[in-house]
Amino acid sequence: MPTTRTLATAVFVTDPITHETLLVQPGTQITDPAIAEQITHPDAWASEPPRHPRRAKAEAP
């Protein structure tokens, strides 16, 4: 299952199939790894919420 990341800023990328330059807007969710690997600046990505480990249900006394 591909990882989805969201852009925080507009970026230019090259379409891996057509080789056209694309302007991708902030808020766009990127699922294509060929596009995501072109976006190398860490500030281009929106912050991801912290992941919390699953917690077991509290046992009844």
C-alpha positions in Angstrom: 0.0 0.0 0.0 1.6 3.3 -1.0 2.3 6.0 1.5 0.3 9.2 1.2 1.9 12.5 2.0 0.5 16.0 1.8 2.3 19.0 0.3 2.7 22.2 2.4 3.9 24.3 -0.5 3.6 24.4 -4.3 6.3 22.4 -6.1 7.2 21.7 -9.7 7.7 18.0 -10.7 8.1 16.1 -13.9 5.4 13.7 -14.9 7.1 10.3 -15.1 5.1 9.2 -18.1 4.6 12.4 -20.2 7.8 14.2 -19.0 5.7 17.4 -18.7 6.5 19.9 -15.9 3.6 20.0 -13.5 2.9 22.5 -10.8 1.4 20.7 -7.8 -0.5 22.9 -5.3 -0.3 22.9 -1.5 -2.7 20.5 0.2 -2.3 17.9 -2.7 -2.0 14.4 -1.4 0.9 12.6 -3.2 0.6 8.8 -3.5 2.8 8.1 -6.5 6.3 7.2 -5.4 7.8 8.5 -8.7 6.4 12.0 -7.9 7.2 11.9 -4.2 10.9 11.0 -4.8 11.3 14.3 -6.8 10.2 16.4 -3.8 13.4 16.4 -1.8 13.0 19.6 0.3 11.7 18.6 3.7 9.8 21.9 4.1 7.7 21.1 1.1 5.8 18.4 3.0 3.1 19.1 5.6 3.8 17.9 9.1 2.5 14.4 9.8 0.6 13.9 13.1 2.6 11.9 15.6 2.0 8.2 15.6 1.0 6.7 18.8 1.5 3.0 19.5 -1.7 1.0 20.0 -2.7 0.8 23.6 -4.2 -2.2 25.2 -7.6 -1.8 26.8 -7.4 -1.2 30.5 -8.1 -4.4 32.5 -11.1 -4.3 34.7 -10.3 -4.6 38.5 
